[in-house]
Amino acid sequence: MSNIAGKAYAMNVVTPSNPRITGINRLLFMAARGVPSNLLGLLGLSLIHFARWVIIKPKDWPDLGQGKEQVEDDYVLFCSNFNGTWDQYIDAFSDGIPSGLDLFWFSSIKYPKSIPITPFKNYITYNQIDTDYYYNATPGSAQRDIKTSLLIYDQLRDLTEKHGRSSPEEFADAYRDAAYVMQKGLGDPGFGPVASLDTERADVNREKFVNKAQSGFDTLRASAKAAPKPQGDR
């Protein structure tokens, strides 16, 4: 599947919305941005990289040569990137902010509510659109991996600075304190367990391309190293 890149998954959901009440949805989005405490259940989900809801009016559909779209309803576009499986993400969303989800999809036609979970999952599945192209700069590292790696980096820099100006006893204390802080960051970068055959097939399908790209990069780097350096003015 093209919407899987390493540990990350890209989700796009387009749902028809009742144009007579879409304005209420817009006000709800504004309220959510203005009072982010309403989204604490969502902000606390570290598996989420990004999540956004956008209202698309009939006049907003692009004409790329196919002619003007004949659209009567408004649409709500939901885009998100996350770690883990599709089911884990939907479950976490439904558990974390069920009332918030019901507000964000308030105007969507035939929206079944986020609880119970099965009709909600069926609704998302029916309206989901796979990503045609999905690039991830750090496919082997999830959001948490990157954050904790930066935490470890800061701690090591601090220890390096203290090493030159601390007594052995003081440095030992600083090291123990840093180790306590860093222990939650000693994760396991790399591809996680295969959650589905789609993930496994995606890795196999792009292996040839990745190897070819890496080979080309290695050739360019070797050529750059072998090239004579320009001489300065004499």
Buried (B, 14 or more C-beta within 10 A) or exposed (E): BBBBBBBBBBBBBBBBBBBEEBEEBEEBBEEBEEEEEBBEBBBEBEBBBEBEBEBBEBEEBEEEEEEEEEBEBBBBBBBBBBBBBBEBBBBBBBEBBBEBBBBBBBBBEEBBBBBEBEBBBEBBEEBBEEBEEBEBEBBEBBBBBBEBBEBBEEBEEBBEEBEEEBEEEEBEEBBEEBEEEBEEBEEEBEEBEEBEEBBEEBBEEBEEEEEEEEEEEEEEEEEEEEEEEEEEEE
